[in-house]
Amino acid sequence: MYVRSATYELRSIHTIINAAPVLHVSFTPDPADPFPAILPMIGVMGFFEFPSADIDEAMDCYLHGYVSSRVMNLARETASNGSEGLPVCIAATKVDGIVLSLTPNSHSYNYRSAILHGYASLVTSDEEKLWAMELITNSIVSDRWDHTRVPPDNAEMQSTRILRVRIVSGSGKIRDGMPHDDNKDTRKDEIVDRVWTGVVPVYESYGEPIPGPSNRVQPIPSHVTDHVKILNQQNKSYALDAVEDTTSEKRGKDSDK
């Protein structure tokens, strides 16, 4: 039994985006260039005008980058032309398991993926920029912003750019559960008795924090160790639950069996 779901629920899509440590952002670098450009970027969902917005409400996607990067220059040029923003596509994927079936054709992954389409524009106000920088920093390690030297100095503010992507559409796809084999194979004992089937759970595991050469803080701060512990527990739990859990209601997904 398995679930392969397409979803348009904001909660599911936003959660997948926020769970990915790297987002892949694609855009057209030049009308004369036939190939799209794809950049790995750090990003997170948020809504500056309503910071307490819940994950299942409409949000923007904030992306962090360097002042002279190509996507930032293009966003600046697009704004100067009076456009609503640079058209971008944002992709995120998390693999939760390797699904081993009776036949190579039925092998699969348990996974979560999300795609966003929207218009990217540069954040110009310092207030929103600082808010977004804090949001992105804390998405990497919870509560990290307040445990660093803040606010950023003028040089850091000038060298950093934040893109706000106004989302116009999005979708997600999720595969959970065990292998799914055809009756033509499961009814043949000579195949079932010979081929191992099942799921190998896959999850990111963060290691023990290692102090830097100039570090003077002992012991390791709790906001770091707690983040590592909680994230490892969540990642492992999700991968294991994805093997057995095929109820879309419990996992907040639309079901398409």
N, C-alpha and C positions, 0 to 999 in steps of 0.2 A: 504494500500500500504506500502511495506517495502522493504528494501535493505539488503540482506545478502551477503557480498562481501568477497571473498578471494583476497588478493592483494600481489603482489611481488614488488611494487613500493618502492624504498628506502625512499622517503620522508614520506610516510605513516608509514612504519615500524619504522624508526628512531624517528619520532614524538611520536609514542606510547611508545617506550622505554624511551624517555626523559620525558614523562608526568607521568610516574609511579614513585612514591616516593620510592618504594621498588621493586627490581628485584629479582626473584627467580632463583638461579643458581644451576643446578644439574650436578653431575659428578659421576663417579664410584670411590669409595674410595679405593677399593682393588679388584683385580680379583677374590678373593675367597669369596667376599661378594656379595650375590645375589641382595642386595637392593641398589638402588642409593641414594646418599646423596643430600639433597636440602637445600641450605642456602639462607636466605634473605640478600641481599646486596644492597648497594648504588652504582649506576653506571650511566654513561652517555656516549653518542656517541661522538667521537672526532677523529681528525687525526693530530697527533703531527707534522708530516712532512709537513702538509699543513693546519695550524690552521684556515685559513679563508675558508676552504671547506664548501660548502653549504650542507644543510641537505639532499638534494637529491643525494649527491655524496657518493661513497664508504667510509666507516669509520670503525674504530675500536670501541670496547666498553671497557671503562675503569671502573674497579671495585675497590672499596676501602675496605681494610680489615686490620686485626691485624697480626703482624709478625708471631705469633705462631699458627694461625688458620690452620685447616686441609687442606683447599684448597690451602693455600699459601705453606705449606710444600710439598704437592703433586706437585704443579707447579714447585717448586725448584728441587724436585727429578726427575721430567720428563725432565727438562732442562739438568740435569747432565747426563742423559742417551742419550743425543743427539737427543731427539725427538723434533718435531716442536711445541710442547706445550701440555698442558693438555686438552683433549676433554671435552667441557662443552656445556650445553644447557641453554640459558637465556630466561626466560618467563616474560611477563608483561601483565597485564590486567587492564582495566578501565571499570567500570560499569556506564552507563549513564542513565539507566532507567529500571523500572520494567514494563514489557509488560503484561497486563491482558486481556486475551481473553475469548471467550465464553466457551471453554472447558479447563480443566487442561492441556491436552496434547499440546495445542497451546500456553500456557504461555511461556514467554521468557524474555530475557534481551536485551536492547540496550547496546552494549558494543564495546570495541576495545581491541584486543589482538594481541600480536606479539611474535614470537619465533625466536631466533637466535641460530645457531650452529657455533662453532668456536674452536680455539685452544688458550688456556690461557697461558701466560708466564709472569714472573715477570719483571716489569720495573726496570732496573738496573742503568740507568743514572740519576743523581740528577736533571739535567735540565728537562728531560721529566717527572720525578716524581713530581717535583714542578708544572709543567704545568698542569699535570693531577689532582693534588690535588686542584689547583685553579679552574679548570674546574668543578670538582665535587662539591666543596664548593659553587660555584656560581649557580650550578644547583639546590641547595637546597633553597637558598635565593639569588636573583640577586644582584651582586656587593658586596657580603658579604666579600669576601677575602680581599679587600682593606680597609675594615672597622674593621679589627681585628689585633691582634699582629702577624705580619708576618715579615720575613719568619719563618717557624717552626724551633725550636732549634734542636740540634743534637739528643737529646733523642727522640723527637717527630718523626724525620725523621727515626730513627732506629726502632721505634716501629710500624711504619705504613708501609704497603705494598700496592702496586698498581699492579693490574693485567691488562695487555693489552690483549684483546681477538681479535684475527684476525678472522674476520667473513668469513665463507665459504658459508653459505646459510642462508636464512631467509624468513619468510612469515608472513602475518598478516591476521586477519579476523575481519570484522566489521559488526555489525547489527544496522541498523537505522530504524526509522519509527514506524508506528502504528501496532496494532494487525492484524494478518492475519488469518481469519477463513474460514473454508470450506463452500461451498454453501449449503451443507446438513444441516448446522446449521443456517446460515444467512437467509435462506428462511423460517425458522420456527418462527413465531411471538411469540409463547409462550416462546421461549428461548430468543430471542432478547429483548422482553419486560421485562424480568426478570433479566437478567445478565448484570451488568455494565462492559463495556470494555473501555480500554484506556491505557495510559502510565503514570506512576508516575516517573517524572524526578528524577535522582539521581546524586548528584554532591558533591565533597568535599568542605567544607566551613571552611576557616581558621578563628580563633577567634581573638579577640582584643589582641595584644601583652601585656604580663604581665611582668613588670620589675623584675629582680632577686634581691635577698636580698643584694648583694654587688654592684648593679648598681648605678652609679652616673650620668649617662647621661640622661638629660632631655632637650627637650621632646624626645619621641621615634624617632629615626632617620628615615628620609624619605625613605631610601633604604629598611627598614623593612616594614613600613606602605604602601608604594607604591607596594611592592611585594605582600603583603596580599590582597590589593585592586584589583590589576590587576589579580591575580590568581583566586580570587573569582568570578570576572566578567567573566573570560574566562571559568571556570568550569561550571558556571550556563548557560552561553550562549551556550556552546557546547551541554549540556544536553537538553536544550530547542530546539535548532536547530535540534538535532538528532531525535526529535519526528516527525517533519514535513518534514524535508529535505530528499528527496529520490532521488535526482539527483546526480549521482556519479561524474559527471563532476564538479559540484560546490564544492564538498567536496574532490575532488582529489582521488577518489577511482575507482577501477574496479568494475563493476556492474555484479551481478549474481542473477537475480530475479527468 
